[in-house]
Amino acid sequence: MIDQLSAQEICRVASEALAASSIGEIRSLAVRRESDSLRVSGTVHSFYNKQLALETVRSVARGMRILNTVHVV
């Protein structure tokens, strides 16, 4: 189980990873910590960008569950 401090740090790092993306719309996605999970939310214009966002967060999630609520429009 991830302790509270570590979970907050992982959330911050995940947000920073998205913000550093070369894909503009991925930079605007939000990451929130919910218990032992990370919720990624926002809107993108392709399933490819949704998957890129998921993989970006997964690379720093350290075993935390990821709830991908990104919408494709």
N, CA, C and O atoms as a Tripos MOL2 file, in Angstrom:
@<TRIPOS>MOLECULE
protein
  292   291    73     0     0
PROTEIN
NO_CHARGES

@<TRIPOS>ATOM
      1 N           0.8460   -1.1870    0.0000 N.3       1 MET1
      2 CA          0.0000    0.0000    0.0000 C.3       1 MET1
      3 C           0.8930    1.2540    0.0000 C.2       1 MET1
      4 O           1.9130    1.2900    0.6890 O.2       1 MET1
      5 N           0.5140    2.2590   -0.7600 N.am      2 ILE2
      6 CA          1.2550    3.5040   -0.8610 C.3       2 ILE2
      7 C           0.9090    4.3830    0.3430 C.2       2 ILE2
      8 O          -0.2700    4.5690    0.6460 O.2       2 ILE2
      9 N           1.9150    4.9240    1.0330 N.am      3 ASP3
     10 CA          1.5780    5.8150    2.1480 C.3       3 ASP3
     11 C           1.1330    7.1750    1.6150 C.2       3 ASP3
     12 O           1.3850    7.5070    0.4570 O.2       3 ASP3
     13 N           0.4670    7.9610    2.4700 N.am      4 GLN4
     14 CA         -0.1620    9.2200    2.0450 C.3       4 GLN4
     15 C           0.8380   10.1890    1.4220 C.2       4 GLN4
     16 O           0.5530   10.7740    0.3770 O.2       4 GLN4
     17 N           1.9860   10.3680    2.0330 N.am      5 LEU5
     18 CA          2.9720   11.3120    1.5060 C.3       5 LEU5
     19 C           3.4620   10.8580    0.1330 C.2       5 LEU5
     20 O           3.5670   11.6620   -0.7930 O.2       5 LEU5
     21 N           3.7560    9.5900    0.0090 N.am      6 SER6
     22 CA          4.2240    9.0720   -1.2680 C.3       6 SER6
     23 C           3.1610    9.2220   -2.3480 C.2       6 SER6
     24 O           3.4840    9.5600   -3.4870 O.2       6 SER6
     25 N           1.9000    8.9760   -2.0080 N.am      7 ALA7
     26 CA          0.8170    9.0980   -2.9800 C.3       7 ALA7
     27 C           0.6940   10.5340   -3.4690 C.2       7 ALA7
     28 O           0.4780   10.7640   -4.6590 O.2       7 ALA7
     29 N           0.8280   11.4950   -2.5730 N.am      8 GLN8
     30 CA          0.7650   12.9020   -2.9760 C.3       8 GLN8
     31 C           1.9430   13.2530   -3.8750 C.2       8 GLN8
     32 O           1.7760   13.9740   -4.8580 O.2       8 GLN8
     33 N           3.1150   12.7600   -3.5540 N.am      9 GLU9
     34 CA          4.3000   13.0130   -4.3670 C.3       9 GLU9
     35 C           4.1470   12.3960   -5.7550 C.2       9 GLU9
     36 O           4.5020   13.0230   -6.7530 O.2       9 GLU9
     37 N           3.6250   11.1790   -5.8230 N.am     10 ILE10
     38 CA          3.4050   10.5190   -7.1070 C.3      10 ILE10
     39 C           2.4090   11.3200   -7.9390 C.2      10 ILE10
     40 O           2.5980   11.4700   -9.1460 O.2      10 ILE10
     41 N           1.3650   11.8310   -7.3220 N.am     11 CYS11
     42 CA          0.3720   12.6500   -8.0180 C.3      11 CYS11
     43 C           1.0260   13.9030   -8.5870 C.2      11 CYS11
     44 O           0.7660   14.2780   -9.7300 O.2      11 CYS11
     45 N           1.8740   14.5490   -7.7930 N.am     12 ARG12
     46 CA          2.5680   15.7570   -8.2490 C.3      12 ARG12
     47 C           3.4790   15.4380   -9.4350 C.2      12 ARG12
     48 O           3.4990   16.1730  -10.4220 O.2      12 ARG12
     49 N           4.2240   14.3560   -9.3340 N.am     13 VAL13
     50 CA          5.1430   13.9600  -10.4110 C.3      13 VAL13
     51 C           4.3600   13.6050  -11.6770 C.2      13 VAL13
     52 O           4.7870   13.9450  -12.7810 O.2      13 VAL13
     53 N           3.2250   12.9270  -11.5290 N.am     14 ALA14
     54 CA          2.3850   12.5850  -12.6880 C.3      14 ALA14
     55 C           1.8660   13.8480  -13.3650 C.2      14 ALA14
     56 O           1.8560   13.9340  -14.5930 O.2      14 ALA14
     57 N           1.4350   14.8240  -12.5760 N.am     15 SER15
     58 CA          0.9640   16.1000  -13.1350 C.3      15 SER15
     59 C           2.0800   16.8070  -13.8840 C.2      15 SER15
     60 O           1.8640   17.3510  -14.9670 O.2      15 SER15
     61 N           3.2690   16.7980  -13.3040 N.am     16 GLU16
     62 CA          4.4180   17.4350  -13.9520 C.3      16 GLU16
     63 C           4.8000   16.7140  -15.2440 C.2      16 GLU16
     64 O           5.1930   17.3530  -16.2200 O.2      16 GLU16
     65 N           4.6880   15.3940  -15.2510 N.am     17 ALA17
     66 CA          5.0010   14.6290  -16.4660 C.3      17 ALA17
     67 C           4.0450   14.9830  -17.5950 C.2      17 ALA17
     68 O           4.4640   15.1320  -18.7430 O.2      17 ALA17
     69 N           2.7630   15.1180  -17.2760 N.am     18 LEU18
     70 CA          1.7960   15.5310  -18.3020 C.3      18 LEU18
     71 C           2.0750   16.9590  -18.7610 C.2      18 LEU18
     72 O           2.0020   17.2550  -19.9530 O.2      18 LEU18
     73 N           2.3900   17.8360  -17.8260 N.am     19 ALA19
     74 CA          2.6500   19.2400  -18.1570 C.3      19 ALA19
     75 C           3.8780   19.3940  -19.0510 C.2      19 ALA19
     76 O           3.9910   20.3750  -19.7860 O.2      19 ALA19
     77 N           4.7880   18.4400  -18.9930 N.am     20 ALA20
     78 CA          6.0040   18.5070  -19.7950 C.3      20 ALA20
     79 C           5.8470   17.8450  -21.1680 C.2      20 ALA20
     80 O           6.7980   17.8190  -21.9500 O.2      20 ALA20
     81 N           4.6800   17.3210  -21.4620 N.am     21 SER21
     82 CA          4.4540   16.6220  -22.7210 C.3      21 SER21
     83 C           4.6030   17.5560  -23.9200 C.2      21 SER21
     84 O           4.3200   18.7510  -23.8330 O.2      21 SER21
     85 N           5.0520   16.9910  -25.0360 N.am     22 SER22
     86 CA          5.1480   17.7690  -26.2700 C.3      22 SER22
     87 C           3.7790   17.8940  -26.9510 C.2      22 SER22
     88 O           3.6290   18.6530  -27.9080 O.2      22 SER22
     89 N           2.7820   17.1470  -26.4570 N.am     23 ILE23
     90 CA          1.4240   17.1970  -26.9960 C.3      23 ILE23
     91 C           0.6310   18.2080  -26.1720 C.2      23 ILE23
     92 O           0.3810   17.9850  -24.9870 O.2      23 ILE23
     93 N           0.2370   19.3080  -26.7900 N.am     24 GLY24
     94 CA         -0.4070   20.4100  -26.0840 C.3      24 GLY24
     95 C          -1.6260   20.0270  -25.2750 C.2      24 GLY24
     96 O          -1.7440   20.4360  -24.1200 O.2      24 GLY24
     97 N          -2.5460   19.2480  -25.8500 N.am     25 GLU25
     98 CA         -3.7750   18.9550  -25.1250 C.3      25 GLU25
     99 C          -3.5420   18.0170  -23.9440 C.2      25 GLU25
    100 O          -4.3410   18.0100  -23.0070 O.2      25 GLU25
    101 N          -2.4880   17.2400  -23.9640 N.am     26 ILE26
    102 CA         -2.1630   16.3870  -22.8200 C.3      26 ILE26
    103 C          -1.7010   17.2400  -21.6360 C.2      26 ILE26
    104 O          -1.9420   16.8870  -20.4820 O.2      26 ILE26
    105 N          -1.0450   18.3500  -21.9230 N.am     27 ARG27
    106 CA         -0.5630   19.2340  -20.8570 C.3      27 ARG27
    107 C          -1.7010   19.8140  -20.0260 C.2      27 ARG27
    108 O          -1.4850   20.2040  -18.8790 O.2      27 ARG27
    109 N          -2.9010   19.8780  -20.5800 N.am     28 SER28
    110 CA         -4.0220   20.4730  -19.8510 C.3      28 SER28
    111 C          -4.8210   19.4580  -19.0250 C.2      28 SER28
    112 O          -5.7780   19.8400  -18.3520 O.2      28 SER28
    113 N          -4.4520   18.1940  -19.0640 N.am     29 LEU29
    114 CA         -5.1760   17.1850  -18.2910 C.3      29 LEU29
    115 C          -4.8650   17.3130  -16.8020 C.2      29 LEU29
    116 O          -3.7910   17.7720  -16.4130 O.2      29 LEU29
    117 N          -5.8140   16.9030  -15.9900 N.am     30 ALA30
    118 CA         -5.6600   16.9980  -14.5360 C.3      30 ALA30
    119 C          -5.4050   15.6150  -13.9470 C.2      30 ALA30
    120 O          -5.9140   14.6060  -14.4340 O.2      30 ALA30
    121 N          -4.5990   15.5970  -12.8810 N.am     31 VAL31
    122 CA         -4.3590   14.3680  -12.1250 C.3      31 VAL31
    123 C          -4.7210   14.6570  -10.6740 C.2      31 VAL31
    124 O          -4.2230   15.6130  -10.0800 O.2      31 VAL31
    125 N          -5.5940   13.8240  -10.1080 N.am     32 ARG32
    126 CA         -5.9860   13.9530   -8.6950 C.3      32 ARG32
    127 C          -5.7510   12.6260   -7.9990 C.2      32 ARG32
    128 O          -5.9140   11.5550   -8.5830 O.2      32 ARG32
    129 N          -5.3710   12.7220   -6.7550 N.am     33 ARG33
    130 CA         -5.2150   11.5100   -5.9410 C.3      33 ARG33
    131 C          -6.5510   11.1960   -5.2860 C.2      33 ARG33
    132 O          -7.1860   12.0760   -4.7050 O.2      33 ARG33
    133 N          -6.9680    9.9620   -5.3810 N.am     34 GLU34
    134 CA         -8.1780    9.4840   -4.7280 C.3      34 GLU34
    135 C          -7.8060    8.2050   -4.0010 C.2      34 GLU34
    136 O          -7.7310    7.1360   -4.6080 O.2      34 GLU34
    137 N          -7.5710    8.3140   -2.6980 N.am     35 SER35
    138 CA         -7.1450    7.1890   -1.8700 C.3      35 SER35
    139 C          -5.8340    6.6380   -2.4420 C.2      35 SER35
    140 O          -4.8310    7.3510   -2.4680 O.2      35 SER35
    141 N          -5.8280    5.3980   -2.8940 N.am     36 ASP36
    142 CA         -4.6130    4.8060   -3.4650 C.3      36 ASP36
    143 C          -4.6510    4.7880   -4.9920 C.2      36 ASP36
    144 O          -3.9940    3.9610   -5.6260 O.2      36 ASP36
    145 N          -5.4260    5.7050   -5.5800 N.am     37 SER37
    146 CA         -5.5670    5.7760   -7.0320 C.3      37 SER37
    147 C          -5.2280    7.1710   -7.5370 C.2      37 SER37
    148 O          -5.2570    8.1490   -6.7890 O.2      37 SER37
    149 N          -4.9070    7.2370   -8.8190 N.am     38 LEU38
    150 CA         -4.7320    8.5110   -9.5150 C.3      38 LEU38
    151 C          -5.8390    8.6270  -10.5480 C.2      38 LEU38
    152 O          -6.0190    7.7210  -11.3610 O.2      38 LEU38
    153 N          -6.5850    9.7250  -10.5320 N.am     39 ARG39
    154 CA         -7.6300    9.9570  -11.5290 C.3      39 ARG39
    155 C          -7.1040   10.9740  -12.5380 C.2      39 ARG39
    156 O          -6.7410   12.0940  -12.1770 O.2      39 ARG39
    157 N          -7.0690   10.5690  -13.8000 N.am     40 VAL40
    158 CA         -6.6610   11.4540  -14.8830 C.3      40 VAL40
    159 C          -7.9370   11.8850  -15.5940 C.2      40 VAL40
    160 O          -8.7410   11.0470  -16.0020 O.2      40 VAL40
    161 N          -8.1220   13.1980  -15.7410 N.am     41 SER41
    162 CA         -9.3650   13.6870  -16.3510 C.3      41 SER41
    163 C          -9.0810   14.8620  -17.2690 C.2      41 SER41
    164 O          -8.0470   15.5240  -17.1720 O.2      41 SER41
    165 N         -10.0220   15.0980  -18.1560 N.am     42 GLY42
    166 CA         -9.9290   16.1840  -19.1170 C.3      42 GLY42
    167 C         -10.4320   15.7150  -20.4650 C.2      42 GLY42
    168 O         -11.1210   14.6990  -20.5650 O.2      42 GLY42
    169 N         -10.0840   16.4590  -21.5010 N.am     43 THR43
    170 CA        -10.5620   16.1690  -22.8510 C.3      43 THR43
    171 C          -9.4080   16.2220  -23.8390 C.2      43 THR43
    172 O          -8.5610   17.1130  -23.7800 O.2      43 THR43
    173 N          -9.3900   15.2610  -24.7430 N.am     44 VAL44
    174 CA         -8.4280   15.2350  -25.8450 C.3      44 VAL44
    175 C          -9.2010   14.9790  -27.1400 C.2      44 VAL44
    176 O         -10.3980   14.6910  -27.1120 O.2      44 VAL44
    177 N          -8.5060   15.0870  -28.2690 N.am     45 HIS45
    178 CA         -9.1760   14.9390  -29.5620 C.3      45 HIS45
    179 C          -8.9150   13.6050  -30.2570 C.2      45 HIS45
    180 O          -9.3800   13.3860  -31.3760 O.2      45 HIS45
    181 N          -8.1740   12.7110  -29.5980 N.am     46 SER46
    182 CA         -7.9490   11.4030  -30.2150 C.3      46 SER46
    183 C          -7.7020   10.3460  -29.1390 C.2      46 SER46
    184 O          -7.2260   10.6440  -28.0440 O.2      46 SER46
    185 N          -8.0390    9.1030  -29.4850 N.am     47 PHE47
    186 CA         -7.7750    7.9950  -28.5770 C.3      47 PHE47
    187 C          -6.2690    7.8090  -28.4050 C.2      47 PHE47
    188 O          -5.8130    7.3710  -27.3490 O.2      47 PHE47
    189 N          -5.5040    8.1380  -29.4320 N.am     48 TYR48
    190 CA         -4.0470    8.0560  -29.3380 C.3      48 TYR48
    191 C          -3.5320    8.9640  -28.2190 C.2      48 TYR48
    192 O          -2.7000    8.5440  -27.4140 O.2      48 TYR48
    193 N          -4.0190   10.2010  -28.1660 N.am     49 ASN49
    194 CA         -3.5750   11.1220  -27.1180 C.3      49 ASN49
    195 C          -4.0620   10.6730  -25.7430 C.2      49 ASN49
    196 O          -3.3730   10.8830  -24.7450 O.2      49 ASN49
    197 N          -5.2320   10.0640  -25.6830 N.am     50 LYS50
    198 CA         -5.7230    9.5210  -24.4150 C.3      50 LYS50
    199 C          -4.7650    8.4320  -23.9370 C.2      50 LYS50
    200 O          -4.4170    8.3830  -22.7570 O.2      50 LYS50
    201 N          -4.3430    7.5700  -24.8410 N.am     51 GLN51
    202 CA         -3.4180    6.4940  -24.4870 C.3      51 GLN51
    203 C          -2.0470    7.0370  -24.1150 C.2      51 GLN51
    204 O          -1.4160    6.5330  -23.1860 O.2      51 GLN51
    205 N          -1.5740    8.0590  -24.8250 N.am     52 LEU52
    206 CA         -0.2950    8.6880  -24.4660 C.3      52 LEU52
    207 C          -0.3460    9.2460  -23.0510 C.2      52 LEU52
    208 O           0.6090    9.1020  -22.2880 O.2      52 LEU52
    209 N          -1.4410    9.8740  -22.7060 N.am     53 ALA53
    210 CA         -1.5940   10.4230  -21.3530 C.3      53 ALA53
    211 C          -1.5560    9.2970  -20.3230 C.2      53 ALA53
    212 O          -0.8870    9.4170  -19.2970 O.2      53 ALA53
    213 N          -2.2650    8.2150  -20.5910 N.am     54 LEU54
    214 CA         -2.2870    7.0840  -19.6720 C.3      54 LEU54
    215 C          -0.8830    6.5100  -19.4800 C.2      54 LEU54
    216 O          -0.4680    6.2410  -18.3530 O.2      54 LEU54
    217 N          -0.1660    6.3270  -20.5610 N.am     55 GLU55
    218 CA          1.1840    5.7650  -20.4690 C.3      55 GLU55
    219 C           2.1460    6.7230  -19.7580 C.2      55 GLU55
    220 O           3.0510    6.2820  -19.0500 O.2      55 GLU55
    221 N           1.9520    8.0130  -19.9440 N.am     56 THR56
    222 CA          2.7780    9.0010  -19.2490 C.3      56 THR56
    223 C           2.5710    8.8910  -17.7450 C.2      56 THR56
    224 O           3.5360    8.8750  -16.9810 O.2      56 THR56
    225 N           1.3300    8.8170  -17.3260 N.am     57 VAL57
    226 CA          1.0230    8.6980  -15.8940 C.3      57 VAL57
    227 C           1.4840    7.3390  -15.3710 C.2      57 VAL57
    228 O           2.0400    7.2520  -14.2760 O.2      57 VAL57
    229 N           1.2600    6.2930  -16.1390 N.am     58 ARG58
    230 CA          1.6620    4.9420  -15.7180 C.3      58 ARG58
    231 C           3.1670    4.8660  -15.4560 C.2      58 ARG58
    232 O           3.6030    4.1250  -14.5750 O.2      58 ARG58
    233 N           3.9540    5.6150  -16.2040 N.am     59 SER59
    234 CA          5.4090    5.5520  -16.0560 C.3      59 SER59
    235 C           5.8970    6.0610  -14.6990 C.2      59 SER59
    236 O           7.0190    5.7600  -14.2930 O.2      59 SER59
    237 N           5.0650    6.8240  -14.0000 N.am     60 VAL60
    238 CA          5.4640    7.3510  -12.6890 C.3      60 VAL60
    239 C           4.5420    6.8800  -11.5630 C.2      60 VAL60
    240 O           4.7460    7.2660  -10.4120 O.2      60 VAL60
    241 N           3.5400    6.0630  -11.8600 N.am     61 ALA61
    242 CA          2.4940    5.7130  -10.8890 C.3      61 ALA61
    243 C           2.9600    4.7810   -9.7740 C.2      61 ALA61
    244 O           2.3030    4.7040   -8.7360 O.2      61 ALA61
    245 N           4.0490    4.0870   -9.9510 N.am     62 ARG62
    246 CA          4.6210    3.2120   -8.9130 C.3      62 ARG62
    247 C           3.5910    2.2720   -8.2870 C.2      62 ARG62
    248 O           3.4990    2.1680   -7.0640 O.2      62 ARG62
    249 N           2.8400    1.6080   -9.1110 N.am     63 GLY63
    250 CA          1.8950    0.6190   -8.6160 C.3      63 GLY63
    251 C           0.5320    1.1530   -8.2130 C.2      63 GLY63
    252 O          -0.3520    0.3740   -7.8540 O.2      63 GLY63
    253 N           0.3430    2.4670   -8.2650 N.am     64 MET64
    254 CA         -0.9700    3.0130   -7.9330 C.3      64 MET64
    255 C          -1.9530    2.6950   -9.0650 C.2      64 MET64
    256 O          -1.5710    2.6420  -10.2340 O.2      64 MET64
    257 N          -3.1960    2.4880   -8.7090 N.am     65 ARG65
    258 CA         -4.2460    2.2660   -9.6970 C.3      65 ARG65
    259 C          -4.5070    3.5850  -10.4250 C.2      65 ARG65
    260 O          -4.5010    4.6510   -9.8080 O.2      65 ARG65
    261 N          -4.7360    3.5090  -11.7370 N.am     66 ILE66
    262 CA         -5.0070    4.7040  -12.5380 C.3      66 ILE66
    263 C          -6.4440    4.6360  -13.0490 C.2      66 ILE66
    264 O          -6.8480    3.6680  -13.6930 O.2      66 ILE66
    265 N          -7.1980    5.6770  -12.7480 N.am     67 LEU67
    266 CA         -8.5710    5.8140  -13.2350 C.3      67 LEU67
    267 C          -8.5310    6.8050  -14.3870 C.2      67 LEU67
    268 O          -8.3630    8.0040  -14.1680 O.2      67 LEU67
    269 N          -8.6820    6.3210  -15.5940 N.am     68 ASN68
    270 CA         -8.5710    7.1630  -16.7730 C.3      68 ASN68
    271 C          -9.9600    7.6240  -17.1860 C.2      68 ASN68
    272 O         -10.7080    6.8790  -17.8190 O.2      68 ASN68
    273 N         -10.3020    8.8520  -16.8250 N.am     69 THR69
    274 CA        -11.6120    9.4210  -17.1790 C.3      69 THR69
    275 C         -11.4660   10.5120  -18.2240 C.2      69 THR69
    276 O         -12.2910   11.4230  -18.3010 O.2      69 THR69
    277 N         -10.4160   10.4200  -19.0280 N.am     70 VAL70
    278 CA        -10.2030   11.3690  -20.1250 C.3      70 VAL70
    279 C         -11.2440   11.0880  -21.2080 C.2      70 VAL70
    280 O         -11.4660    9.9370  -21.5830 O.2      70 VAL70
    281 N         -11.8810   12.1520  -21.7060 N.am     71 HIS71
    282 CA        -12.8950   12.0190  -22.7580 C.3      71 HIS71
    283 C         -12.2920   12.4040  -24.1060 C.2      71 HIS71
    284 O         -11.4990   13.3410  -24.2020 O.2      71 HIS71
    285 N         -12.6770   11.6720  -25.1340 N.am     72 VAL72
    286 CA        -12.2600   11.9630  -26.4910 C.3      72 VAL72
    287 C         -13.4440   12.6260  -27.1970 C.2      72 VAL72
    288 O         -14.5460   12.0800  -27.2330 O.2      72 VAL72
    289 N         -13.1960   13.8120  -27.7570 N.am     73 VAL73
    290 CA        -14.2640   14.5310  -28.4750 C.3      73 VAL73
    291 C         -13.8590   14.7690  -29.9110 C.2      73 VAL73
    292 O         -14.6210   15.3570  -30.6780 O.2      73 VAL73
@<TRIPOS>BOND
     1     1     2 1
     2     2     3 1
     3     3     4 2
     4     3     5 am
     5     5     6 1
     6     6     7 1
     7     7     8 2
     8     7     9 am
     9     9    10 1
    10    10    11 1
    11    11    12 2
    12    11    13 am
    13    13    14 1
    14    14    15 1
    15    15    16 2
    16    15    17 am
    17    17    18 1
    18    18    19 1
    19    19    20 2
    20    19    21 am
    21    21    22 1
    22    22    23 1
    23    23    24 2
    24    23    25 am
    25    25    26 1
    26    26    27 1
    27    27    28 2
    28    27    29 am
    29    29    30 1
    30    30    31 1
    31    31    32 2
    32    31    33 am
    33    33    34 1
    34    34    35 1
    35    35    36 2
    36    35    37 am
    37    37    38 1
    38    38    39 1
    39    39    40 2
    40    39    41 am
    41    41    42 1
    42    42    43 1
    43    43    44 2
    44    43    45 am
    45    45    46 1
    46    46    47 1
    47    47    48 2
    48    47    49 am
    49    49    50 1
    50    50    51 1
    51    51    52 2
    52    51    53 am
    53    53    54 1
    54    54    55 1
    55    55    56 2
    56    55    57 am
    57    57    58 1
    58    58    59 1
    59    59    60 2
    60    59    61 am
    61    61    62 1
    62    62    63 1
    63    63    64 2
    64    63    65 am
    65    65    66 1
    66    66    67 1
    67    67    68 2
    68    67    69 am
    69    69    70 1
    70    70    71 1
    71    71    72 2
    72    71    73 am
    73    73    74 1
    74    74    75 1
    75    75    76 2
    76    75    77 am
    77    77    78 1
    78    78    79 1
    79    79    80 2
    80    79    81 am
    81    81    82 1
    82    82    83 1
    83    83    84 2
    84    83    85 am
    85    85    86 1
    86    86    87 1
    87    87    88 2
    88    87    89 am
    89    89    90 1
    90    90    91 1
    91    91    92 2
    92    91    93 am
    93    93    94 1
    94    94    95 1
    95    95    96 2
    96    95    97 am
    97    97    98 1
    98    98    99 1
    99    99   100 2
   100    99   101 am
   101   101   102 1
   102   102   103 1
   103   103   104 2
   104   103   105 am
   105   105   106 1
   106   106   107 1
   107   107   108 2
   108   107   109 am
   109   109   110 1
   110   110   111 1
   111   111   112 2
   112   111   113 am
   113   113   114 1
   114   114   115 1
   115   115   116 2
   116   115   117 am
   117   117   118 1
   118   118   119 1
   119   119   120 2
   120   119   121 am
   121   121   122 1
   122   122   123 1
   123   123   124 2
   124   123   125 am
   125   125   126 1
   126   126   127 1
   127   127   128 2
   128   127   129 am
   129   129   130 1
   130   130   131 1
   131   131   132 2
   132   131   133 am
   133   133   134 1
   134   134   135 1
   135   135   136 2
   136   135   137 am
   137   137   138 1
   138   138   139 1
   139   139   140 2
   140   139   141 am
   141   141   142 1
   142   142   143 1
   143   143   144 2
   144   143   145 am
   145   145   146 1
   146   146   147 1
   147   147   148 2
   148   147   149 am
   149   149   150 1
   150   150   151 1
   151   151   152 2
   152   151   153 am
   153   153   154 1
   154   154   155 1
   155   155   156 2
   156   155   157 am
   157   157   158 1
   158   158   159 1
   159   159   160 2
   160   159   161 am
   161   161   162 1
   162   162   163 1
   163   163   164 2
   164   163   165 am
   165   165   166 1
   166   166   167 1
   167   167   168 2
   168   167   169 am
   169   169   170 1
   170   170   171 1
   171   171   172 2
   172   171   173 am
   173   173   174 1
   174   174   175 1
   175   175   176 2
   176   175   177 am
   177   177   178 1
   178   178   179 1
   179   179   180 2
   180   179   181 am
   181   181   182 1
   182   182   183 1
   183   183   184 2
   184   183   185 am
   185   185   186 1
   186   186   187 1
   187   187   188 2
   188   187   189 am
   189   189   190 1
   190   190   191 1
   191   191   192 2
   192   191   193 am
   193   193   194 1
   194   194   195 1
   195   195   196 2
   196   195   197 am
   197   197   198 1
   198   198   199 1
   199   199   200 2
   200   199   201 am
   201   201   202 1
   202   202   203 1
   203   203   204 2
   204   203   205 am
   205   205   206 1
   206   206   207 1
   207   207   208 2
   208   207   209 am
   209   209   210 1
   210   210   211 1
   211   211   212 2
   212   211   213 am
   213   213   214 1
   214   214   215 1
   215   215   216 2
   216   215   217 am
   217   217   218 1
   218   218   219 1
   219   219   220 2
   220   219   221 am
   221   221   222 1
   222   222   223 1
   223   223   224 2
   224   223   225 am
   225   225   226 1
   226   226   227 1
   227   227   228 2
   228   227   229 am
   229   229   230 1
   230   230   231 1
   231   231   232 2
   232   231   233 am
   233   233   234 1
   234   234   235 1
   235   235   236 2
   236   235   237 am
   237   237   238 1
   238   238   239 1
   239   239   240 2
   240   239   241 am
   241   241   242 1
   242   242   243 1
   243   243   244 2
   244   243   245 am
   245   245   246 1
   246   246   247 1
   247   247   248 2
   248   247   249 am
   249   249   250 1
   250   250   251 1
   251   251   252 2
   252   251   253 am
   253   253   254 1
   254   254   255 1
   255   255   256 2
   256   255   257 am
   257   257   258 1
   258   258   259 1
   259   259   260 2
   260   259   261 am
   261   261   262 1
   262   262   263 1
   263   263   264 2
   264   263   265 am
   265   265   266 1
   266   266   267 1
   267   267   268 2
   268   267   269 am
   269   269   270 1
   270   270   271 1
   271   271   272 2
   272   271   273 am
   273   273   274 1
   274   274   275 1
   275   275   276 2
   276   275   277 am
   277   277   278 1
   278   278   279 1
   279   279   280 2
   280   279   281 am
   281   281   282 1
   282   282   283 1
   283   283   284 2
   284   283   285 am
   285   285   286 1
   286   286   287 1
   287   287   288 2
   288   287   289 am
   289   289   290 1
   290   290   291 1
   291   291   292 2
@<TRIPOS>SUBSTRUCTURE
     1 MET1         2 RESIDUE 1 A MET
     2 ILE2         6 RESIDUE 1 A ILE
     3 ASP3        10 RESIDUE 1 A ASP
     4 GLN4        14 RESIDUE 1 A GLN
     5 LEU5        18 RESIDUE 1 A LEU
     6 SER6        22 RESIDUE 1 A SER
     7 ALA7        26 RESIDUE 1 A ALA
     8 GLN8        30 RESIDUE 1 A GLN
     9 GLU9        34 RESIDUE 1 A GLU
    10 ILE10       38 RESIDUE 1 A ILE
    11 CYS11       42 RESIDUE 1 A CYS
    12 ARG12       46 RESIDUE 1 A ARG
    13 VAL13       50 RESIDUE 1 A VAL
    14 ALA14       54 RESIDUE 1 A ALA
    15 SER15       58 RESIDUE 1 A SER
    16 GLU16       62 RESIDUE 1 A GLU
    17 ALA17       66 RESIDUE 1 A ALA
    18 LEU18       70 RESIDUE 1 A LEU
    19 ALA19       74 RESIDUE 1 A ALA
    20 ALA20       78 RESIDUE 1 A ALA
    21 SER21       82 RESIDUE 1 A SER
    22 SER22       86 RESIDUE 1 A SER
    23 ILE23       90 RESIDUE 1 A ILE
    24 GLY24       94 RESIDUE 1 A GLY
    25 GLU25       98 RESIDUE 1 A GLU
    26 ILE26      102 RESIDUE 1 A ILE
    27 ARG27      106 RESIDUE 1 A ARG
    28 SER28      110 RESIDUE 1 A SER
    29 LEU29      114 RESIDUE 1 A LEU
    30 ALA30      118 RESIDUE 1 A ALA
    31 VAL31      122 RESIDUE 1 A VAL
    32 ARG32      126 RESIDUE 1 A ARG
    33 ARG33      130 RESIDUE 1 A ARG
    34 GLU34      134 RESIDUE 1 A GLU
    35 SER35      138 RESIDUE 1 A SER
    36 ASP36      142 RESIDUE 1 A ASP
    37 SER37      146 RESIDUE 1 A SER
    38 LEU38      150 RESIDUE 1 A LEU
    39 ARG39      154 RESIDUE 1 A ARG
    40 VAL40      158 RESIDUE 1 A VAL
    41 SER41      162 RESIDUE 1 A SER
    42 GLY42      166 RESIDUE 1 A GLY
    43 THR43      170 RESIDUE 1 A THR
    44 VAL44      174 RESIDUE 1 A VAL
    45 HIS45      178 RESIDUE 1 A HIS
    46 SER46      182 RESIDUE 1 A SER
    47 PHE47      186 RESIDUE 1 A PHE
    48 TYR48      190 RESIDUE 1 A TYR
    49 ASN49      194 RESIDUE 1 A ASN
    50 LYS50      198 RESIDUE 1 A LYS
    51 GLN51      202 RESIDUE 1 A GLN
    52 LEU52      206 RESIDUE 1 A LEU
    53 ALA53      210 RESIDUE 1 A ALA
    54 LEU54      214 RESIDUE 1 A LEU
    55 GLU55      218 RESIDUE 1 A GLU
    56 THR56      222 RESIDUE 1 A THR
    57 VAL57      226 RESIDUE 1 A VAL
    58 ARG58      230 RESIDUE 1 A ARG
    59 SER59      234 RESIDUE 1 A SER
    60 VAL60      238 RESIDUE 1 A VAL
    61 ALA61      242 RESIDUE 1 A ALA
    62 ARG62      246 RESIDUE 1 A ARG
    63 GLY63      250 RESIDUE 1 A GLY
    64 MET64      254 RESIDUE 1 A MET
    65 ARG65      258 RESIDUE 1 A ARG
    66 ILE66      262 RESIDUE 1 A ILE
    67 LEU67      266 RESIDUE 1 A LEU
    68 ASN68      270 RESIDUE 1 A ASN
    69 THR69      274 RESIDUE 1 A THR
    70 VAL70      278 RESIDUE 1 A VAL
    71 HIS71      282 RESIDUE 1 A HIS
    72 VAL72      286 RESIDUE 1 A VAL
    73 VAL73      290 RESIDUE 1 A VAL
